[in-house]
């Protein structure tokens, strides 16, 4: 594929490659570097050629869903099996399975709720009035006379 030629990226193979890069988590700057163009040119292509824009959106959507699922899983906590295998002379002689628990993560819960339910969970609730607090610093600018008794 010729680098920097938008026509090559509008083919089925080119669009599939763009989608795959986005799905792999590459950001627009990295995708532009892979193509051999500037980020500005990629943005222009996304505006001019809906197929390029859609391919990148499709790829990023998949990754976003995986991250959302991982965040939710972390917020709620989960259990998993840890498997340990012991080998001697190339043969497995012992296998142990231990059930492990990952406790719910409060930070993930807060993040999730602030973004999913902002009307109830944002830091500042609608209708609140801010009270202005003024701080005054007092500086004693009188010169102190040395104590003659010392």
Protein Blocks (a to p, Z undefined) as FASTA:
>chain_A
ZZhiaklmmpmklmmmmmmmmmnopafklmmmmnopafklmmmmmmmmmmlmmmmmmmmm
mmmmmmmmmmmmmmnopaddddddddeehiafbdcdddddddddfklmmmmmmmmmmmlm
mmbdghiacddddddddddfbdcdddfkZZ
